[in-house]
Amino acid sequence: MAVALLADAHVGGPGGHGEDLAAQLDALDRARCELLLILGDLFHVWVGDRRYETDDIHRLLSVLDSVRERGIETRYIEGNRDFFLDDSVYARHFDSISLEHSFVAGGVRYLAVHGDGIDDRDWRYRFWRLASKNPISRTGARIMPGRWARRFVSDMDRKLAETNFEHKIKIPESVIRRFGEKRLAQGHDVVLLGHFHKPLRLDVAGGEVRIVDAWFNTRRLEWLP
């Protein structure tokens, strides 16, 4: 199985309006690619309700629909800038939306996770995540008057920029190693992460942890195997 990886495009933010990404997705061929795996944060902020939808989101989802129509399996891993997507109107654009996805390619057993929240010592971010991603905030986002929607997204962007600050300065290798060893012991060979926006490969007990570079840095899809 040939797998295309897309991590942290942040379209609508540092990823621009996504024209280059749309062209790359349009060029995917079922003869070469069987799975498109998106490791979260496709958009700079994405809320699972049409009232928050931007032109960039609308255009790129149309391209993703065409990818699936060509017979390419498309899986989405929810990132820290994704909110309430799993059972939203956007679920129909993907074969699945989940917090993690396991698959086999080239005889290698992969586990894909976005990567936010793996540091149990980062209490500030974990508290913010708990407060922003729960049934009460989900209901609030869905009933919020339209005139407040744009402000909600703007506030989310600002608060996200203030969290995980240490992760953005330096990749927490010791935390990633511990997480990788734990998950590899559950029957995987490679753990794939996004989130950290810089490429890295770590050999750990039981296999390997691989961080996929952010698309907004490289402006290209990555490939497995």
C-alpha positions, -999 to 999 in steps of 0.1 A, spaced: 0 0 0 14 34 -10 4 60 16 4 98 12 9 117 45 -3 152 51 5 169 84 -2 204 97 -11 222 65 -27 251 85 -46 263 55 -60 298 64 -29 304 85 8 298 76 -3 274 49 -19 302 29 -51 296 10 -42 260 0 -39 264 -38 -6 244 -39 -21 217 -17 -52 214 -38 -31 208 -69 -11 181 -51 -42 163 -39 -58 166 -74 -27 149 -88 -31 118 -66 -36 87 -86 -53 55 -73 -26 35 -92 0 50 -70 -18 60 -38 -42 38 -18 -44 58 13 -43 96 21 -37 100 58 -41 135 72 -24 139 106 -45 168 118 -46 206 116 -55 207 79 -69 242 86 -56 268 110 -89 265 130 -116 240 120 -149 238 139 -174 211 130 -202 234 120 -209 250 86 -214 284 103 -177 286 109 -167 274 74 -144 296 54 -139 298 16 -106 279 20 -123 251 39 -151 248 13 -127 247 -17 -103 221 -2 -131 198 9 -143 197 -27 -109 185 -37 -108 159 -10 -142 146 -22 -127 141 -57 -98 122 -41 -122 97 -25 -142 95 -57 -110 82 -74 -110 53 -49 -84 66 -25 -91 59 11 -90 91 31 -85 91 69 -84 122 92 -67 123 126 -80 151 147 -55 177 157 -54 204 184 -68 230 160 -97 207 151 -129 209 171 -159 185 172 -153 170 137 -160 133 144 -198 134 142 -202 167 123 -214 175 88 -177 171 77 -175 134 86 -189 125 52 -158 139 35 -136 111 50 -136 74 55 -130 81 92 -123 110 116 -106 98 148 -79 105 173 -57 78 160 -55 53 131 -35 21 128 -27 4 94 -1 -18 77 20 -6 47 49 -25 32 46 -51 60 51 -24 87 25 -18 114 19 19 118 0 39 144 -8 75 135 -16 101 162 -15 139 160 8 143 190 -8 171 211 -15 162 247 11 134 250 30 154 276 13 147 309 34 174 325 21 201 303 -8 209 327 -16 242 311 -23 227 277 -41 197 291 -64 219 311 -71 241 281 -78 210 260 -102 197 286 -120 230 288 -123 235 251 -131 199 239 -159 186 260 -197 181 255 -206 215 270 -182 235 247 -194 213 218 -230 223 224 -220 259 229 -202 260 196 -233 246 178 -259 270 193 -237 301 194 -253 330 174 -237 336 140 -225 370 149 -203 355 176 -189 327 155 -160 347 139 -150 360 173 -151 324 186 -127 313 160 -104 343 165 -103 336 203 -95 299 196 -66 310 174 -52 333 200 -55 308 228 -39 280 208 -10 303 200 -5 307 237 -4 270 245 23 243 238 48 272 237 76 250 249 68 224 223 71 250 196 106 260 208 120 226 214 106 191 206 102 172 239 122 141 229 121 124 263 83 127 264 80 114 228 103 85 236 81 74 266 49 78 246 65 59 216 77 30 238 43 26 254 24 26 221 48 4 202 45 -22 230 8 -25 220 16 -41 187 30 -14 164 64 -10 146 63 28 139 44 56 156 37 86 133 32 120 148 24 155 134 19 186 156 56 195 162 61 210 128 97 196 124 108 162 111 124 138 134 131 101 136 138 84 170 148 48 175 131 36 207 126 3 224 103 -17 201 106 3 170 106 39 158 88 72 163 86 95 133 75 131 133 62 142 99 72 177 89 45 203 86 31 208 51 33 246 55 71 242 59 78 219 30 48 225 7 48 188 -2 31 155 7 52 128 24 51 92 14 52 57 30 68 33 28 
